[in-house]
């Protein structure tokens, strides 16, 4: 490995390591003083790629990935499998998505060396072009290229969420668990279109303001989980971060109000505006950004 690789080259090597190596990485995710240990196992054999992610505390939750099919298991509901889905969370998305959309909206900057897990790590900062977005710091194993630690930073460089490796094992052959996944019986795979059969349709709402680099990627009608209420849905993205916007008419007696909920780097802003329209914005974005998007939602002007 060259001693003076660019930040972009290090990110490319990170993605190659994730896609090519057999490894098991135990992570601890921390946010708002909450700790969530997870174990990520990944391996390759017989021309297939297998990934297993499991939560180690609390109710059983795990994810199984065989090539482009991802199965989701949670003790609170039945398991299901989606085609062309990824594991949840930025830690996984950064390692699989094309770098071009990332580097279009973030500057990749070398930030020296450090140590994680007793291993030398090269540090890369992703500095957002827009002040309305989080920044990120990545610690990449100098020997293998694997991502060992990921910090999400607010505009004051405070850590709002962190994923940190606490144990790593790299092996020549995939582990026994992954071999079992090859023959495991998983729920039948569905496409997103089968889960949300309503076709893409132009809705009667639009976000009047978006953070720099974000654009409307999809729009349809969604049934909300639990309530099964049908709402208009807009998905906004800059390629790395997705923002969900839900819009529906509130009841005639609804009073204008706002509510803010935070879980780690993710904020949920829900409001009823003076026109009695209920708007909910959810995404890994600062609270002010989510609130500004929600307040900007307005009827679409048609020519």
Beta strands, then each sheet from edge to edge (+ up, - down):
strand 1: 22-31
strand 2: 34-45
strand 3: 48-55
strand 4: 61-66
strand 5: 69-74
strand 6: 77-83
strand 7: 106-116
strand 8: 119-128
strand 9: 135-141
strand 10: 147-153
strand 11: 159-171
strand 12: 189-190
strand 13: 205-207
strand 14: 215-223
strand 15: 230-237
strand 16: 242-249
strand 17: 257-263
strand 18: 266-272
strand 19: 277-283
strand 20: 297-299
sheet 1: 7+ 8- 9+ 10- 11+ 1- 2+ 3- 4+ 5- 6+ 12+
sheet 2: 13+ 20-
sheet 3: 14+ 15- 16+ 19- 18+ 17-
end
